[in-house]
Amino acid sequence: MSKKKVPEAAHAENHERWIVSYADMLTLLFALFVVLYATSDANPQKLQSVHNSIEQAFSIGVLQGSNGSSAVLNNGGGITPSINEIKSNNLVALEASLGGFAEANNLEGKIQIRSDADSITISLADNLLFDSGSADLRAGSQDVLMQVAGALKGLPNEMRIEGHTDNVPVNSVDFATNWELSAARASRVLRFMREQGGLTANSLFLAGYADTRPFADNSTPEGRALNRRADIVILYPTLEDLSKSLQGVKGN
């Protein structure tokens, strides 16, 4: 007669296996915070320098979080718009404001706006601002410059005020060459934009180019008229500018 097998006693279920997973999670979190701490820079002055450098390079305000962190996105799609988006919006606003002003005052062709990779340029014909061979603002030019200053006010960008001439030698007792004339005209426009237009002083600088950067052909009267101009160049940084700026801060 065969004997019946006695069933083996069931193993008791282990209710403490979660401790292993929990311990693994704590270990990973500890490692993460060690890495974050090791790669952080506790120097507040250096962190502020990085923040200021990014803000200046982008020519826009860097958004600050509640913990002092900054949010910067190079190509948009986040909290801070891209440089190209900002430049495009500014270009549209300037064309609407100054284009409407030029049309309403029969100044078409005397106020021109153009854009390139790193700037927006507002060109003002010299006979709109100055008499021939003079660096004194002519009557009525103040209204034009006030309109331009109003359109630019609030922009954090650096702006270069440029004086340009044609290639005809200057005929004036006040200026020996076109270099002096172009620099004097740029200086006069800059002073008005700062003192009367209310633009920020540390965002403005000037350059006098004489006839070295013609916009049109100097061989025709029409071309020379286009070359005699005052340009207001609104500067925008490139990603290369930003990279150099950050490398400079990192090296300190």
Number of C-alpha atoms within 10 A of each C-alpha: 3 4 5 6 6 6 6 6 6 6 6 6 7 7 7 7 9 10 10 10 10 10 11 12 12 12 11 11 12 12 12 12 11 12 11 11 11 10 9 10 11 10 8 9 10 14 17 12 15 19 23 16 19 21 18 18 21 22 18 19 14 19 15 12 9 7 6 11 11 14 13 20 13 14 12 14 9 11 11 17 15 18 21 17 12 16 19 14 11 17 18 10 14 18 18 12 15 20 18 14 17 18 12 10 10 10 16 13 14 15 21 17 18 12 14 8 11 14 19 22 19 21 21 22 20 26 16 20 23 19 13 13 18 19 22 14 18 14 11 10 14 18 10 19 19 16 15 21 18 16 17 21 13 11 15 19 21 19 25 19 25 25 31 29 29 26 16 11 13 19 13 13 8 12 16 12 15 25 19 18 24 28 20 21 29 26 20 17 24 23 16 17 24 16 12 13 19 16 22 17 13 9 14 19 14 21 18 22 19 23 21 14 12 19 16 15 14 19 10 9 11 11 15 20 18 22 26 27 29 25 26 25 23 23 18 23 18 15 12 10 13 18 12 13 17 18 13 12 16 12 6 7
